[in-house]
Amino acid sequence: MSRIQSIRTIRIGERPNLLWVEVSTDEGLVGLGEAFRGAAAVESVIHESAAPLLLGKDSRDIEAFSRTLLAPYVGFGGSSAEVRAASAIDIALWDLKGQRHGIPVHEALGGKAREKVRSYNTCAGYDYNTRSAQRRDIGAADQSRGPYDDQVAFMRDAGALAESLLSEGFNAMKIWPFDIYAPATQGVSITLSDLKAGLEPFAKIRRAVGDRMEIMAELHSLWSYPAALSICRALEDYGITWAEDPLAKMDDAASLAELRRSVRVPICASETLGGKVAFRDLLIAGATDIVMLDLAWCGGLTEARKIAALAEAWARPVAPHDCTGPVTLIASVHLAMHAPTAMFQEVVRATLATWYRDLVTSLPKLDRGWVLPMEGPGLGAALLPGVAQREDAIVRESRR
């Protein structure tokens, strides 16, 4: 047996959107998971709803826990607090499984399908997505805080940014220059002048580096169907790799399928969805070319593996999401090494080079734009001890 003795959560004031969960067993092992967005709400779900179901139980029963935690009477709708709590716990249980057997999580999942996976750099800044509010209005006039403040860089000179990325071995990048134009109409429409301004970074990249750089367009679920149609059709001339999350409701499979049939750019969907059924519905509708999933939002590794299998059955590649926290990235790398149809692993060089290092003992290694497998048992990383001792740390524990 491997009975769960305690479940501890940790969050810090500096990164209020992040929550870490540590699941401890009577073997002396500690599994690590992570949740993102609504950290305090997820913390409550873990201690008030999940902990009573898990404490004293056998941590090896990952599938049973997944089915229990992902089927609450209330709360299973997209990436709710309940689903995010279940995702964090699931990742921690897989970490325990790998540690128990002395093997990496990707081996526990069934082994590697590849020795490395391509990465693309999401051109975010140092604090993107981890504060309580997320700025979408960053423009060329904003001041750069360092060499990897890539959101400022793509609004200022996307061509120079592409050259910088190529010099580090990246040959794929993701940008979102249309975001700043959505608030004017709440995404219902986009003017011709704003459309042309949003296209300029793509033009600069092509002028600077030609076809040596793949470009992904992130649309952040901001647009109505007509606006998304205009943007996607305008992007066709730039040979982009995909347009990601173009519609305001990414579980609207019918509208997304209609959009996909009407444009020549590949559609990528969607980090915002929770659970395999939502992805099944997109695939049945013919609504996406690339399946993007976030392990901290979709149900953890257990559910992600099933979603990847669905994608494989529909001959669709998968691309795990990372623009949130280091543990989700680490778990995603394990999935990307295992899943046969993994296409890319998203990374953010700004966070890899800075605050991710301050939180965990190890991070994925990159070699000229390729992500290498994590080493060591389980996830291959643990939360640094000092994180829970920080002055701004909020630590809560449920014990058997």
PATORSE-633361 format. One line per field, with one value per residue (C-alpha): residue number from 0; residue in three letters; x, y, z. Coordinates in Angstrom, 2 decimals. Example, Ala and Ser with C-alpha at 12.3 -4.5 7.8 and 13.67 -1.06 7.14 Angstrom:
2
resi <- (0 | 1)
resn <- (ALA | SER)
x <- (12.30 | 13.67)
y <- (-4.50 | -1.06)
z <- (7.80 | 7.14)
//
This chain:
400
resi <- (0 | 1 | 2 | 3 | 4 | 5 | 6 | 7 | 8 | 9 | 10 | 11 | 12 | 13 | 14 | 15 | 16 | 17 | 18 | 19 | 20 | 21 | 22 | 23 | 24 | 25 | 26 | 27 | 28 | 29 | 30 | 31 | 32 | 33 | 34 | 35 | 36 | 37 | 38 | 39 | 40 | 41 | 42 | 43 | 44 | 45 | 46 | 47 | 48 | 49 | 50 | 51 | 52 | 53 | 54 | 55 | 56 | 57 | 58 | 59 | 60 | 61 | 62 | 63 | 64 | 65 | 66 | 67 | 68 | 69 | 70 | 71 | 72 | 73 | 74 | 75 | 76 | 77 | 78 | 79 | 80 | 81 | 82 | 83 | 84 | 85 | 86 | 87 | 88 | 89 | 90 | 91 | 92 | 93 | 94 | 95 | 96 | 97 | 98 | 99 | 100 | 101 | 102 | 103 | 104 | 105 | 106 | 107 | 108 | 109 | 110 | 111 | 112 | 113 | 114 | 115 | 116 | 117 | 118 | 119 | 120 | 121 | 122 | 123 | 124 | 125 | 126 | 127 | 128 | 129 | 130 | 131 | 132 | 133 | 134 | 135 | 136 | 137 | 138 | 139 | 140 | 141 | 142 | 143 | 144 | 145 | 146 | 147 | 148 | 149 | 150 | 151 | 152 | 153 | 154 | 155 | 156 | 157 | 158 | 159 | 160 | 161 | 162 | 163 | 164 | 165 | 166 | 167 | 168 | 169 | 170 | 171 | 172 | 173 | 174 | 175 | 176 | 177 | 178 | 179 | 180 | 181 | 182 | 183 | 184 | 185 | 186 | 187 | 188 | 189 | 190 | 191 | 192 | 193 | 194 | 195 | 196 | 197 | 198 | 199 | 200 | 201 | 202 | 203 | 204 | 205 | 206 | 207 | 208 | 209 | 210 | 211 | 212 | 213 | 214 | 215 | 216 | 217 | 218 | 219 | 220 | 221 | 222 | 223 | 224 | 225 | 226 | 227 | 228 | 229 | 230 | 231 | 232 | 233 | 234 | 235 | 236 | 237 | 238 | 239 | 240 | 241 | 242 | 243 | 244 | 245 | 246 | 247 | 248 | 249 | 250 | 251 | 252 | 253 | 254 | 255 | 256 | 257 | 258 | 259 | 260 | 261 | 262 | 263 | 264 | 265 | 266 | 267 | 268 | 269 | 270 | 271 | 272 | 273 | 274 | 275 | 276 | 277 | 278 | 279 | 280 | 281 | 282 | 283 | 284 | 285 | 286 | 287 | 288 | 289 | 290 | 291 | 292 | 293 | 294 | 295 | 296 | 297 | 298 | 299 | 300 | 301 | 302 | 303 | 304 | 305 | 306 | 307 | 308 | 309 | 310 | 311 | 312 | 313 | 314 | 315 | 316 | 317 | 318 | 319 | 320 | 321 | 322 | 323 | 324 | 325 | 326 | 327 | 328 | 329 | 330 | 331 | 332 | 333 | 334 | 335 | 336 | 337 | 338 | 339 | 340 | 341 | 342 | 343 | 344 | 345 | 346 | 347 | 348 | 349 | 350 | 351 | 352 | 353 | 354 | 355 | 356 | 357 | 358 | 359 | 360 | 361 | 362 | 363 | 364 | 365 | 366 | 367 | 368 | 369 | 370 | 371 | 372 | 373 | 374 | 375 | 376 | 377 | 378 | 379 | 380 | 381 | 382 | 383 | 384 | 385 | 386 | 387 | 388 | 389 | 390 | 391 | 392 | 393 | 394 | 395 | 396 | 397 | 398 | 399)
resn <- (MET | SER | ARG | ILE | GLN | SER | ILE | ARG | THR | ILE | ARG | ILE | GLY | GLU | ARG | PRO | ASN | LEU | LEU | TRP | VAL | GLU | VAL | SER | THR | ASP | GLU | GLY | LEU | VAL | GLY | LEU | GLY | GLU | ALA | PHE | ARG | GLY | ALA | ALA | ALA | VAL | GLU | SER | VAL | ILE | HIS | GLU | SER | ALA | ALA | PRO | LEU | LEU | LEU | GLY | LYS | ASP | SER | ARG | ASP | ILE | GLU | ALA | PHE | SER | ARG | THR | LEU | LEU | ALA | PRO | TYR | VAL | GLY | PHE | GLY | GLY | SER | SER | ALA | GLU | VAL | ARG | ALA | ALA | SER | ALA | ILE | ASP | ILE | ALA | LEU | TRP | ASP | LEU | LYS | GLY | GLN | ARG | HIS | GLY | ILE | PRO | VAL | HIS | GLU | ALA | LEU | GLY | GLY | LYS | ALA | ARG | GLU | LYS | VAL | ARG | SER | TYR | ASN | THR | CYS | ALA | GLY | TYR | ASP | TYR | ASN | THR | ARG | SER | ALA | GLN | ARG | ARG | ASP | ILE | GLY | ALA | ALA | ASP | GLN | SER | ARG | GLY | PRO | TYR | ASP | ASP | GLN | VAL | ALA | PHE | MET | ARG | ASP | ALA | GLY | ALA | LEU | ALA | GLU | SER | LEU | LEU | SER | GLU | GLY | PHE | ASN | ALA | MET | LYS | ILE | TRP | PRO | PHE | ASP | ILE | TYR | ALA | PRO | ALA | THR | GLN | GLY | VAL | SER | ILE | THR | LEU | SER | ASP | LEU | LYS | ALA | GLY | LEU | GLU | PRO | PHE | ALA | LYS | ILE | ARG | ARG | ALA | VAL | GLY | ASP | ARG | MET | GLU | ILE | MET | ALA | GLU | LEU | HIS | SER | LEU | TRP | SER | TYR | PRO | ALA | ALA | LEU | SER | ILE | CYS | ARG | ALA | LEU | GLU | ASP | TYR | GLY | ILE | THR | TRP | ALA | GLU | ASP | PRO | LEU | ALA | LYS | MET | ASP | ASP | ALA | ALA | SER | LEU | ALA | GLU | LEU | ARG | ARG | SER | VAL | ARG | VAL | PRO | ILE | CYS | ALA | SER | GLU | THR | LEU | GLY | GLY | LYS | VAL | ALA | PHE | ARG | ASP | LEU | LEU | ILE | ALA | GLY | ALA | THR | ASP | ILE | VAL | MET | LEU | ASP | LEU | ALA | TRP | CYS | GLY | GLY | LEU | THR | GLU | ALA | ARG | LYS | ILE | ALA | ALA | LEU | ALA | GLU | ALA | TRP | ALA | ARG | PRO | VAL | ALA | PRO | HIS | ASP | CYS | THR | GLY | PRO | VAL | THR | LEU | ILE | ALA | SER | VAL | HIS | LEU | ALA | MET | HIS | ALA | PRO | THR | ALA | MET | PHE | GLN | GLU | VAL | VAL | ARG | ALA | THR | LEU | ALA | THR | TRP | TYR | ARG | ASP | LEU | VAL | THR | SER | LEU | PRO | LYS | LEU | ASP | ARG | GLY | TRP | VAL | LEU | PRO | MET | GLU | GLY | PRO | GLY | LEU | GLY | ALA | ALA | LEU | LEU | PRO | GLY | VAL | ALA | GLN | ARG | GLU | ASP | ALA | ILE | VAL | ARG | GLU | SER | ARG | ARG)
x <- (0.00 | 0.95 | -1.53 | -1.96 | -1.05 | -1.31 | -2.10 | -0.35 | -0.99 | 1.33 | 0.76 | 2.77 | 1.79 | 4.26 | 2.52 | -1.12 | -2.39 | -0.29 | -0.89 | 1.27 | 0.03 | 2.20 | 0.72 | 2.62 | 2.37 | 3.30 | 6.28 | 7.90 | 7.32 | 6.02 | 4.34 | 4.14 | 1.31 | 0.36 | -2.77 | -3.15 | -5.76 | -8.10 | -5.48 | -7.45 | -10.57 | -8.61 | -7.01 | -10.47 | -11.63 | -8.54 | -8.93 | -12.70 | -13.72 | -10.74 | -8.80 | -11.63 | -11.83 | -8.08 | -6.65 | -5.94 | -6.47 | -3.95 | -2.13 | -1.55 | -5.21 | -4.72 | -7.44 | -10.05 | -9.17 | -9.30 | -12.81 | -13.97 | -12.47 | -13.44 | -17.09 | -18.32 | -22.05 | -21.38 | -18.34 | -17.43 | -17.79 | -14.67 | -11.62 | -13.49 | -11.86 | -12.89 | -11.15 | -8.05 | -7.87 | -8.24 | -5.54 | -3.03 | -3.65 | -3.41 | -0.01 | 1.18 | -0.04 | 1.87 | 4.94 | 4.50 | 4.11 | 7.37 | 9.23 | 7.88 | 9.26 | 12.38 | 11.40 | 10.45 | 6.78 | 7.12 | 8.27 | 5.44 | 3.02 | 4.33 | 7.69 | 9.05 | 7.83 | 10.77 | 14.10 | 13.31 | 10.43 | 10.40 | 9.67 | 8.33 | 8.81 | 5.68 | 6.71 | 5.56 | 7.28 | 8.72 | 5.48 | 2.96 | -0.09 | 1.02 | -0.39 | -4.01 | -4.74 | -3.24 | -2.42 | -3.46 | -2.68 | 1.12 | 2.44 | 5.62 | 5.73 | 6.08 | 9.50 | 11.36 | 12.47 | 15.19 | 16.46 | 13.59 | 10.66 | 9.35 | 5.80 | 7.15 | 9.63 | 7.06 | 4.99 | 8.09 | 10.13 | 8.99 | 11.65 | 14.48 | 12.84 | 12.70 | 16.42 | 17.14 | 15.16 | 16.88 | 20.26 | 19.21 | 18.00 | 14.26 | 12.63 | 9.04 | 7.40 | 3.92 | 2.63 | -0.72 | -0.65 | -4.43 | -5.29 | -4.96 | -7.70 | -10.38 | -11.50 | -12.78 | -15.65 | -15.48 | -14.16 | -17.36 | -15.57 | -12.18 | -11.60 | -9.55 | -6.90 | -6.58 | -6.45 | -3.59 | -1.76 | -2.14 | -0.67 | 2.45 | 4.45 | 3.89 | 5.08 | 8.17 | 9.07 | 8.77 | 10.82 | 13.53 | 13.95 | 11.75 | 10.49 | 13.16 | 10.71 | 7.35 | 4.77 | 1.76 | -0.99 | -2.58 | -6.07 | -6.86 | -10.58 | -11.37 | -13.31 | -16.72 | -17.02 | -16.96 | -13.96 | -12.06 | -12.86 | -11.39 | -8.25 | -7.67 | -8.20 | -5.78 | -3.18 | -3.29 | -0.68 | 1.90 | 1.99 | 1.36 | 1.52 | -1.79 | -4.37 | -5.04 | -8.30 | -9.91 | -13.45 | -14.78 | -16.33 | -13.93 | -16.45 | -18.66 | -17.69 | -20.18 | -18.93 | -15.31 | -15.86 | -17.52 | -14.53 | -12.07 | -13.89 | -13.80 | -10.08 | -6.78 | -4.86 | -4.79 | -6.86 | -5.45 | -7.80 | -7.87 | -5.99 | -9.21 | -11.11 | -11.47 | -11.85 | -11.78 | -15.45 | -14.94 | -12.02 | -13.99 | -16.73 | -14.24 | -12.75 | -16.11 | -17.15 | -13.94 | -13.27 | -9.51 | -6.27 | -4.05 | -5.12 | -3.74 | -4.28 | -3.15 | -2.37 | -3.31 | -6.72 | -7.81 | -7.65 | -3.94 | -1.84 | -4.53 | -7.04 | -4.35 | -3.21 | -6.78 | -7.12 | -3.84 | -5.21 | -8.36 | -6.21 | -4.19 | -7.38 | -8.38 | -4.83 | -4.35 | -1.12 | -1.06 | 0.81 | 0.89 | 0.41 | 2.80 | 2.45 | 1.63 | 4.04 | 7.10 | 5.43 | 2.86 | 5.69 | 7.60 | 4.55 | 3.82 | 7.31 | 6.71 | 3.47 | 5.13 | 7.85 | 5.26 | 2.40 | 3.00 | 1.51 | 3.15 | 4.06 | 5.50 | 6.13 | 5.43 | 8.03 | 8.59 | 12.27 | 11.65 | 10.29 | 12.75 | 15.58 | 14.21 | 11.53 | 10.83 | 14.34 | 13.43 | 10.64 | 11.74 | 14.89 | 15.13 | 13.74 | 13.56 | 16.71 | 16.62 | 19.09 | 18.87 | 15.10 | 14.49 | 13.25 | 15.05 | 13.42 | 13.34 | 15.68 | 15.22 | 12.24 | 8.77 | 8.56 | 12.29 | 11.80 | 10.51 | 9.45 | 12.39 | 12.13 | 12.38 | 9.14 | 6.97 | 9.10 | 8.68 | 7.06 | 4.34 | 3.62 | 0.19 | 0.48 | -2.46 | -2.39 | -4.97 | -3.83 | -5.16)
y <- (0.00 | 3.63 | 5.48 | 9.23 | 10.81 | 14.52 | 17.05 | 20.40 | 23.47 | 26.45 | 29.75 | 32.96 | 36.60 | 37.32 | 34.82 | 34.93 | 32.88 | 29.83 | 27.07 | 24.04 | 20.84 | 18.25 | 14.80 | 12.79 | 9.06 | 6.68 | 5.57 | 8.93 | 10.11 | 13.54 | 14.12 | 17.60 | 19.17 | 22.66 | 24.70 | 27.98 | 30.76 | 31.20 | 29.76 | 30.45 | 28.82 | 25.74 | 25.57 | 25.46 | 22.69 | 20.62 | 20.81 | 20.87 | 18.45 | 16.43 | 15.77 | 13.89 | 11.57 | 10.94 | 10.85 | 7.31 | 5.93 | 4.14 | 6.72 | 4.09 | 4.20 | 7.15 | 6.22 | 5.79 | 9.16 | 10.81 | 9.51 | 10.57 | 14.05 | 14.85 | 13.99 | 16.32 | 16.89 | 20.59 | 22.10 | 19.95 | 22.56 | 23.51 | 24.24 | 24.97 | 25.18 | 21.55 | 20.46 | 22.49 | 20.93 | 17.45 | 18.26 | 19.35 | 16.27 | 13.97 | 15.36 | 14.82 | 11.21 | 10.50 | 12.07 | 9.62 | 6.71 | 7.49 | 8.02 | 4.76 | 2.76 | 4.86 | 5.87 | 9.14 | 9.90 | 9.50 | 5.93 | 5.34 | 6.51 | 3.83 | 5.12 | 7.69 | 8.03 | 10.35 | 11.46 | 15.17 | 17.44 | 20.72 | 23.87 | 27.24 | 30.40 | 32.12 | 35.74 | 36.76 | 38.91 | 38.08 | 38.33 | 37.51 | 35.60 | 35.19 | 38.34 | 38.81 | 40.76 | 40.29 | 43.29 | 42.94 | 46.52 | 46.21 | 48.08 | 49.35 | 52.31 | 50.06 | 49.81 | 46.52 | 45.10 | 42.90 | 41.05 | 38.54 | 40.94 | 39.45 | 40.82 | 44.35 | 43.19 | 41.75 | 44.92 | 47.08 | 45.13 | 41.57 | 41.07 | 41.78 | 39.48 | 36.68 | 37.14 | 36.95 | 33.73 | 32.16 | 32.95 | 30.79 | 27.91 | 28.66 | 28.42 | 28.85 | 31.67 | 32.73 | 36.30 | 38.06 | 41.56 | 41.66 | 41.52 | 45.25 | 45.95 | 43.70 | 45.92 | 48.68 | 46.46 | 43.66 | 41.53 | 41.81 | 43.40 | 44.73 | 47.79 | 47.60 | 49.91 | 47.77 | 44.62 | 46.04 | 47.16 | 43.68 | 42.13 | 44.29 | 42.14 | 39.11 | 41.12 | 42.27 | 38.69 | 37.54 | 40.51 | 39.90 | 36.12 | 34.85 | 31.31 | 30.32 | 31.09 | 29.40 | 31.78 | 30.97 | 33.56 | 33.54 | 35.07 | 34.40 | 33.61 | 37.27 | 37.41 | 36.88 | 34.65 | 37.53 | 39.19 | 35.91 | 35.19 | 38.53 | 38.01 | 34.42 | 35.25 | 38.17 | 35.87 | 33.44 | 35.44 | 34.94 | 31.14 | 30.86 | 27.49 | 27.99 | 30.47 | 29.61 | 29.95 | 32.42 | 32.45 | 33.81 | 30.42 | 27.63 | 24.95 | 26.15 | 23.29 | 24.23 | 27.80 | 26.73 | 24.06 | 26.65 | 28.94 | 26.15 | 25.31 | 28.97 | 29.73 | 28.32 | 28.77 | 25.75 | 26.14 | 25.21 | 24.48 | 24.74 | 25.25 | 26.53 | 23.24 | 20.76 | 17.01 | 14.60 | 15.05 | 18.69 | 17.67 | 14.74 | 17.15 | 19.39 | 16.42 | 14.98 | 18.38 | 18.76 | 21.98 | 21.87 | 20.93 | 20.92 | 19.85 | 22.11 | 21.04 | 22.40 | 19.71 | 21.97 | 22.73 | 19.59 | 17.00 | 16.30 | 13.61 | 10.94 | 12.93 | 14.44 | 10.99 | 10.16 | 13.43 | 12.70 | 9.28 | 10.87 | 13.27 | 10.36 | 8.57 | 11.67 | 12.06 | 15.35 | 16.44 | 17.62 | 20.62 | 20.95 | 24.47 | 26.32 | 29.92 | 29.37 | 27.65 | 25.40 | 22.21 | 22.26 | 22.70 | 19.77 | 17.51 | 18.63 | 17.66 | 14.15 | 13.96 | 15.35 | 12.72 | 9.96 | 11.02 | 9.68 | 12.73 | 15.48 | 18.31 | 21.04 | 21.85 | 25.48 | 27.34 | 30.93 | 31.80 | 34.78 | 32.58 | 29.73 | 32.21 | 33.86 | 33.05 | 29.43 | 28.75 | 30.23 | 27.71 | 24.20 | 22.09 | 21.30 | 22.54 | 21.07 | 21.52 | 23.06 | 22.29 | 24.60 | 24.79 | 21.17 | 20.15 | 17.16 | 14.60 | 15.25 | 13.02 | 11.29 | 9.52 | 10.99 | 14.47 | 14.87 | 18.04 | 19.19 | 22.51 | 24.29 | 24.13 | 27.88 | 28.51 | 27.40 | 29.46 | 32.74 | 35.61 | 35.87 | 32.11 | 30.78 | 27.13 | 24.91 | 21.21 | 18.44 | 15.33 | 11.85)
z <- (0.00 | -0.43 | 1.74 | 1.42 | 4.75 | 3.99 | 1.29 | 1.54 | -0.60 | -1.02 | -2.72 | -2.62 | -2.85 | -5.63 | -7.97 | -6.85 | -9.78 | -8.88 | -6.34 | -5.59 | -4.02 | -2.29 | -1.67 | 0.96 | 1.56 | 4.36 | 2.24 | 2.87 | -0.72 | -1.74 | -5.10 | -6.59 | -8.60 | -9.70 | -10.38 | -12.19 | -11.97 | -9.03 | -6.68 | -3.51 | -4.94 | -6.02 | -2.58 | -1.00 | -3.32 | -2.55 | 1.22 | 1.53 | -1.24 | -2.48 | 0.73 | 2.49 | -0.53 | -0.74 | 2.77 | 3.90 | 0.39 | -1.81 | -3.94 | -6.63 | -7.69 | -10.03 | -12.51 | -9.77 | -8.25 | -11.67 | -12.32 | -8.85 | -8.84 | -12.42 | -11.83 | -9.08 | -8.86 | -9.40 | -11.06 | -14.04 | -16.73 | -18.61 | -16.51 | -13.28 | -9.85 | -9.33 | -12.56 | -11.77 | -8.30 | -9.79 | -12.35 | -9.72 | -7.59 | -10.61 | -11.57 | -8.00 | -8.04 | -11.25 | -9.65 | -6.76 | -9.16 | -10.90 | -7.64 | -6.22 | -9.15 | -9.68 | -13.22 | -14.96 | -15.47 | -19.24 | -18.65 | -16.18 | -18.88 | -21.23 | -22.40 | -24.81 | -28.39 | -29.16 | -27.74 | -27.96 | -28.97 | -30.86 | -28.90 | -29.85 | -27.85 | -26.68 | -26.81 | -23.35 | -20.77 | -17.39 | -15.39 | -18.10 | -16.87 | -13.25 | -11.68 | -10.64 | -13.81 | -17.25 | -19.41 | -23.03 | -24.03 | -24.14 | -27.15 | -28.72 | -26.31 | -23.24 | -21.67 | -21.87 | -18.52 | -19.97 | -23.04 | -22.96 | -22.57 | -25.77 | -25.71 | -25.84 | -28.46 | -30.88 | -30.71 | -31.21 | -33.80 | -34.39 | -37.07 | -34.65 | -32.12 | -34.69 | -35.38 | -31.65 | -31.33 | -34.33 | -32.75 | -29.75 | -31.90 | -31.88 | -35.29 | -34.14 | -32.18 | -31.05 | -30.93 | -30.29 | -31.80 | -32.36 | -28.65 | -28.06 | -30.62 | -29.11 | -26.18 | -28.48 | -29.65 | -27.05 | -29.90 | -31.94 | -34.90 | -35.98 | -38.15 | -41.32 | -39.86 | -36.72 | -38.82 | -40.88 | -37.73 | -36.21 | -39.36 | -39.32 | -36.83 | -39.08 | -42.07 | -40.18 | -39.27 | -42.88 | -44.13 | -41.54 | -41.60 | -44.42 | -44.00 | -41.46 | -38.66 | -38.07 | -36.63 | -34.49 | -34.03 | -30.57 | -30.59 | -26.91 | -27.35 | -27.88 | -31.14 | -32.68 | -35.72 | -38.30 | -36.65 | -36.37 | -40.01 | -41.09 | -39.02 | -40.13 | -43.82 | -43.54 | -41.96 | -44.88 | -46.79 | -44.04 | -43.97 | -40.27 | -38.53 | -36.76 | -35.47 | -31.86 | -29.95 | -32.37 | -30.94 | -27.68 | -26.85 | -27.70 | -26.73 | -29.61 | -31.91 | -34.64 | -35.07 | -34.85 | -37.51 | -39.75 | -39.31 | -40.06 | -43.30 | -44.34 | -43.96 | -45.15 | -41.89 | -39.54 | -36.37 | -32.94 | -29.99 | -27.02 | -23.78 | -22.21 | -22.35 | -19.53 | -20.03 | -22.94 | -23.90 | -24.91 | -27.13 | -28.54 | -29.57 | -31.41 | -33.22 | -34.23 | -35.59 | -37.58 | -35.67 | -35.14 | -36.88 | -33.79 | -30.30 | -27.59 | -24.00 | -20.66 | -18.10 | -15.20 | -16.73 | -18.58 | -15.78 | -15.35 | -16.97 | -16.75 | -18.78 | -21.05 | -22.09 | -23.13 | -25.03 | -26.83 | -27.77 | -29.18 | -31.18 | -32.52 | -33.58 | -35.59 | -37.01 | -35.18 | -33.50 | -29.90 | -28.52 | -24.71 | -23.37 | -21.08 | -20.10 | -16.46 | -14.06 | -13.96 | -12.71 | -15.50 | -18.00 | -16.52 | -16.58 | -20.14 | -21.27 | -19.92 | -21.90 | -25.04 | -24.83 | -24.49 | -26.81 | -30.35 | -32.07 | -29.99 | -32.38 | -30.15 | -26.51 | -25.75 | -23.67 | -22.56 | -22.54 | -20.22 | -17.43 | -18.00 | -17.57 | -14.44 | -11.88 | -12.84 | -11.52 | -8.15 | -7.53 | -8.50 | -8.24 | -11.95 | -15.27 | -18.77 | -20.82 | -24.29 | -27.05 | -30.07 | -29.92 | -28.89 | -25.43 | -23.91 | -21.58 | -17.85 | -15.89 | -12.55 | -10.97 | -11.11 | -12.51 | -11.93 | -9.91 | -6.54 | -5.09 | -3.53 | 0.29 | 0.63 | -1.24 | 1.70 | 4.11 | 2.26 | 4.15 | 1.53 | 1.53 | 2.48 | 3.51 | 4.32 | 5.17 | 5.50 | 7.33 | 7.80)
//
